Amino acid sequence: MNSEPIALSQALASFDAVWSPRIVTRVNDYDVRVAKVAGEHVWHVHDHTDEFFLVLDGELHISLREPGGERTVVLAQGAVFTVPRGTYHKPHAPSVASILMFEPTGTLTVGDRHDEVPGHVDATTGHELHS
């Protein structure tokens, strides 16, 4: 990891791929990842960890399958939301947005269980940031 400050705007400008997060730093056993998102992700669940989202730019929608039914939360720029472990969810964005995620190192972007992964979604544990 870099021992210098990291400008998130520069980190985001260093890549174009959507749904393909970059690891900007690590905190203990957690990755801090940034990603560009657009369109649909995939329904998935993380069995053993919560998933934290912060919208840096644009708007992110997260559909959730909960005991009471399905609902969608809408996150505007600056909003945060945590998807509880064990909750099926599907992020999607009406247009290109930028997000920051905080999750344990090694967490797969498509969770422990998921629907078929479309070609535009990168099933990864995050890529190192190369600025």
Stockholm file with secondary structure:
# STOCKHOLM 1.0

chainA/1-131         MNSEPIALSQALASFDAVWSPRIVTRVNDYDVRVAKVAGEHVWHVHDHTDEFFLVLDGELHISLREPGGERTVVLAQGAVFTVPRGTYHKPHAPSVASILMFEPTGTLTVGDRHDEVPGHVDATTGHELHS
#=GR chainA/1-131 SS CCSSCCCHHHHHHTCCCBTCCEEEEEETTEEEEEEEEEEECCCEECSSCCEEEEEEESCEEEEEEETTEEEEEEECTTCEEEECTTCEEEEEEEEEEEEEEEEETTCCTTCSEESCCCTTSCCSSCEECCC
#=GC SS_cons         CCSSCCCHHHHHHTCCCBTCCEEEEEETTEEEEEEEEEEECCCEECSSCCEEEEEEESCEEEEEEETTEEEEEEECTTCEEEECTTCEEEEEEEEEEEEEEEEETTCCTTCSEESCCCTTSCCSSCEECCC
//
